[in-house]
């Protein structure tokens, strides 16, 4: 199937927001989505964006029954490893179910890798839910290393009240 991968534009934020919710439903976490398409516009298309995004688009003749031609996205941002240097972190890779297995996910991920390499990143990192074996298998098949199994890393998070409490421990100026 023919498709193209391009940088997302501010006008794509409603489509990206729709697919974020579809991914959250698939991951049984729809109640945790708090970002709106307005948040996506502000955070991705400001002078100092917090993320970058690619979208996959199919021609009109392959649009969904609901009329969508934007059928996938990859949202990523840059991080820094004190041991290795520049890194790119792929927060989401999503392809609508009817378009999976057609090379779109690979195309999106390869483009994120290409962007990272062009920006001299030395690694591409991502997280996968433990139960999501199809996605884990997909990434492993492409050459990703499972650092949980290989090196024993744990992915940790502060949020909500724990983040607020930690922030209050910051030294005063």
Secondary structure, 3 states (H helix, E strand, C coil): CCEEEEECCHHHHHHHHHHHHHHHHHCCCHHHCCCCHHHHHHHHCCCCCCCEEEEEEECHHHCCCCCCCEEEEEEEEEEEECCCEEEEEEEEEEECHHHCCCCHHHHHHHHHHHHHHHCCCCEEECCCCCCCHHHHHHHHHCCCCCHHHHHCCCCCCCCHHHHHHHHHCCCCC
